[in-house]
Amino acid sequence: MKTLPQRIALSSFWLSHATFWFTLLLGMYLGNTPVCVPYISGCTSITATGIPDPQSFFFRGGLISACVLFVFWWYCMKSWLTELAPEKPILSVRWMTTIGVISSVCLIVATAVLRPDKSELPWTVHTVGAALFFLISLLIQTRVTFYLRQLQAQGINIGTSLTFKMRLIAGQWFFLLVMIVLQLTDSDDDPKNVVEWWMALLIGLYYLSSAQDWKHFKLTAD
């Protein structure tokens, strides 16, 4: 039987990405989204799949709910790191997880303002909120990963996902650099959309990766 933290890790990934994939497929079926694989062609952005009706209702409901799970995931991470740390560096763990929660709040704001009528959509609020989510998530996931690496060097059992986490972080930094180049060269939207889809996938997989580390971790004492 899976522990509550494991369920939160699994649900964080699957709810967010099931929302992306469902609204994408629904849009293709209704004809307001191109039929394609956006991870390869970049034919549409994640945001664009969640603007038209009726996708917008599923998109906002699913993604905002997923963001709430992200917040609970960061709470689990805080409790787990506090339990692992030999000297209990509560302040260090707290600031990392608090910033992680802030990234989730940024995405909630960016998602909540989406409306089917594009002329009334506050694009600046959405764009800034989404950009902050991607950037803050990358920075804080990187910091947590290197913190786990430090704990492992001290002989502490941190689970088995560290190598996978390192690869996810490397992938995110790669795509961030690609996005910077695309912005500087005034590239078309399609390559930027590809980067957006892959960044979202890698961030989601980072949440998912903790499920294997939390097999025996519980939020309450036995």
Solvent accessible surface area in square Angstrom, and as a share of the most:
residue,aa,sasa,rsa
1,M,214,0.96
2,K,103,0.44
3,T,14,0.08
4,L,99,0.49
5,P,1,0.01
6,Q,13,0.06
7,R,105,0.38
8,I,16,0.08
9,A,0,0.00
10,L,48,0.24
11,S,43,0.28
12,S,0,0.00
13,F,8,0.03
14,W,132,0.46
15,L,62,0.31
16,S,2,0.01
17,H,3,0.02
18,A,47,0.36
19,T,10,0.06
20,F,13,0.05
21,W,78,0.27
22,F,96,0.40
23,T,0,0.00
24,L,11,0.05
25,L,111,0.55
26,L,34,0.17
27,G,0,0.00
28,M,34,0.15
29,Y,185,0.70
30,L,82,0.41
31,G,63,0.61
32,N,69,0.35
33,T,9,0.05
34,P,72,0.45
35,V,127,0.73
36,C,30,0.18
37,V,83,0.47
38,P,3,0.02
39,Y,34,0.13
40,I,141,0.71
41,S,52,0.34
42,G,0,0.00
43,C,37,0.22
44,T,10,0.06
45,S,23,0.15
46,I,11,0.05
47,T,19,0.11
48,A,39,0.30
49,T,0,0.00
50,G,0,0.00
51,I,3,0.02
52,P,32,0.20
53,D,70,0.37
54,P,56,0.35
55,Q,0,0.00
56,S,0,0.00
57,F,127,0.53
58,F,103,0.43
59,F,5,0.02
60,R,45,0.16
61,G,41,0.39
62,G,14,0.13
63,L,6,0.03
64,I,51,0.26
65,S,52,0.34
66,A,0,0.00
67,C,0,0.00
68,V,67,0.39
69,L,39,0.20
70,F,6,0.03
71,V,46,0.26
72,F,105,0.44
73,W,0,0.00
74,W,1,0.00
75,Y,111,0.42
76,C,0,0.00
77,M,0,0.00
78,K,59,0.25
79,S,28,0.18
80,W,11,0.04
81,L,0,0.00
82,T,37,0.21
83,E,108,0.49
84,L,32,0.16
85,A,1,0.01
86,P,80,0.50
87,E,154,0.69
88,K,100,0.42
89,P,47,0.30
90,I,61,0.31
91,L,146,0.73
92,S,28,0.18
93,V,1,0.00
94,R,139,0.51
95,W,103,0.36
96,M,0,0.00
97,T,5,0.03
98,T,75,0.44
99,I,58,0.29
100,G,0,0.00
101,V,44,0.25
102,I,83,0.42
103,S,0,0.00
104,S,0,0.00
105,V,72,0.42
106,C,19,0.11
107,L,18,0.09
108,I,45,0.23
109,V,65,0.37
110,A,1,0.01
111,T,2,0.01
112,A,40,0.31
113,V,29,0.17
114,L,1,0.00
115,R,109,0.40
116,P,53,0.34
117,D,68,0.35
118,K,116,0.49
119,S,101,0.65
120,E,131,0.59
121,L,10,0.05
122,P,53,0.33
123,W,112,0.39
124,T,102,0.59
125,V,67,0.39
126,H,17,0.08
127,T,77,0.45
128,V,77,0.44
129,G,6,0.06
130,A,18,0.14
131,A,56,0.44
132,L,70,0.35
133,F,12,0.05
134,F,37,0.15
135,L,79,0.39
136,I,30,0.15
137,S,1,0.00
138,L,0,0.00
139,L,90,0.45
140,I,4,0.02
141,Q,0,0.00
142,T,22,0.13
143,R,76,0.28
144,V,0,0.00
145,T,0,0.00
146,F,83,0.35
147,Y,15,0.06
148,L,2,0.01
149,R,122,0.45
150,Q,92,0.41
151,L,4,0.02
152,Q,87,0.39
153,A,92,0.72
154,Q,111,0.49
155,G,68,0.66
156,I,34,0.17
157,N,128,0.66
158,I,7,0.04
159,G,26,0.25
160,T,108,0.63
161,S,1,0.01
162,L,17,0.09
163,T,82,0.48
164,F,77,0.32
165,K,0,0.00
166,M,58,0.26
167,R,169,0.62
168,L,7,0.03
169,I,9,0.04
170,A,63,0.48
171,G,19,0.18
172,Q,0,0.00
173,W,87,0.30
174,F,119,0.50
175,F,37,0.15
176,L,37,0.18
177,L,107,0.53
178,V,45,0.26
179,M,45,0.20
180,I,79,0.40
181,V,86,0.49
182,L,27,0.13
183,Q,105,0.47
184,L,147,0.73
185,T,92,0.54
186,D,124,0.64
187,S,27,0.18
188,D,107,0.56
189,D,98,0.51
190,D,70,0.36
191,P,52,0.33
192,K,37,0.16
193,N,19,0.10
194,V,30,0.17
195,V,6,0.03
196,E,33,0.15
197,W,1,0.00
198,W,85,0.30
199,M,11,0.05
200,A,9,0.07
201,L,29,0.14
202,L,20,0.10
203,I,3,0.01
204,G,2,0.02
205,L,38,0.19
206,Y,0,0.00
207,Y,1,0.00
208,L,38,0.19
209,S,4,0.03
210,S,0,0.00
211,A,10,0.08
212,Q,74,0.33
213,D,17,0.09
214,W,0,0.00
215,K,117,0.49
216,H,170,0.76
217,F,11,0.05
218,K,107,0.46
219,L,59,0.29
220,T,106,0.61
221,A,103,0.80
222,D,164,0.85
